[in-house]
Amino acid sequence: MPHSIKGFKSGCKMSTGFHKLLFDISEALITDELAALKFLSLEHVPMRQLEAIEEPKAFFEALQKKGMIEAGSLSFLKELLFRISRMDLLAAHLGSSREEMERELQIPGRAKVSAYRQLLYGIAEDLTPEDVKHVKFLLQEQIPKNKLQDNASMLKVLLEMERNGIIKEDDLAVLKDILKGFRADIKKKIDIYEGKKKENDSKEKLHYPLSVCPAGQGAEVETPHMPVESYKMKNNPHGYCVILNNHIFKNPYEAREGTVKDGEAVKRVFKWLQFETAEYMNLEAKQMYVKVKEYSRKDHSNMDCFVCFIFSHGEKGKIKGADHEFVNIKDLVSCFSGSNCPSLAGKPKLFFIQACQGSVGHPAVTVKEDFSGHFETDATPLNSIPDQADILVGMATVEDYECYRCTETGSVYIQCLCDKMELLCPLHKDLITILTEVNKEVGRRVLNGWKQMPKITSTLRKQLIFQIP
């Protein structure tokens, strides 16, 4: 099994001029404006990450890491400055104007700040200090009082309403009810937003492609939209999250630097999601199988779900133990079939595997690298999974190809997965939607001239939506 170390430099190094541009804009922003920029970026950077940012430079660094701004691609930065009405910075540093931005953002797909977040920000800007006091008073029974202190801005109040599930993109009833008594004009703005959203949703349904059968083979008719059932996620903890993390191998040259960062990221996210997490390092092949078998024999009656992450080297259909022996992925997953683990029957079992599927580099079709650092490969894919319901296997890459791990920050796939979980779970997105976003994000990158394409194999029968504590 070939194992190569790939250290490569970014093909789009930030120029001195680009850094100076961000520095100059940072220096011109005040605290309230930074709070506004963070609020407007919530669809792109996780709330927990944004909360830790206290200065504009750190905010711009976060946007760079997410690929939202870079040298030669400043449309999102322009939009943000336009949204907070810093036309002076827009003109002086980015050569744009209000009129130009208004035209630009009319083009479908150009606006990266959602209509929902634009609406909330506009409401916060329109309310007077006295209005904000009214809102806080009316929310006293729904939000902890320490979150409604006198110095809490309306943006902070809106964030708390989102965090507590009081408002969301398709449910602004409580906010409307609060505002109708003293700001009927703003309540009307929400009505207009809801009307446009309903109209757009209707258009999407109208243009949804229908399958058509060739003549003579029968006609397929459109079926009415039915709500998708969700798995129950009511227990605390929801289940075990087990991490098998192979860092050190018998051959010292095979050490997987950066994998510790993956373990830390997974533990952080799944502890937040109310799972009981446990990490096991450097297991031999037989020990990996024994550990998975051990968890399959536990009583999961009071659990909702089971999650297992496996980080190692591998080959097609196999995972490498620290002793250089292999264990079949199929054998590990089979431990959780309905017959082998009856207390999890009908409940979701999730496996996420960071390991190469072979030794081939996936050809790239784009020309610009957007990731820097020292990368290694984890040269293994899924041959097959048991034909059982309620199992999902997320692989870092498709069959026969390598996947990449940064020696400093962790693997591309796992770090992206954790970021998307933190970003999208609070928005009540289901797991398949989140993993599709991971596929899109990882798939767009060019790593040392190669691409990486994760894979989802699922027999889940319902939506899986993680509950936020």
Buried (B, 14 or more C-beta within 10 A) or exposed (E): BEBEEBEBEEBBEBEEEBEEBBEEBBEBBEEEBBBBBBBBBBBBBBBEBBEEBEEBBBBBBBBBBBBBBBBEEBBBBBBBBBBBEBBEBBBEBBEBEEEBBEEBBEEEEEBBBBEBBBBBBBBBEBBEEEBBEBBBEBBEEEBEEEBBEEEBBBBBBBBBBBBBBBBEBEEBEBBBEBBBEBBEEBBEBBEEBBEEBEEEEEEEEEEEEEEEEEEEEEEEEEEEEEEEEEBEBEBEBBBBBBBBBBBEBEEEEBBBBBBBBBBBBBBBBBEBBBBBBEBBBBBBBEBBBEBBBEBBEEEBEEBBBBBBBBBBBBBBBBBBBBBBBBBBBBBBBBBBBBEBBEBBBEBBBBBBBBBBBBBBBBEBEEEEBBBBBBBBBBBBBBEEBBEBBBBBBBBBBBBEBBBBBBBEBBBBBBBBBBBBBBBBBBBBBBBBBBBBBBBEBBEEBBBBEBBBBBBBBBBBEBBBBBBBE
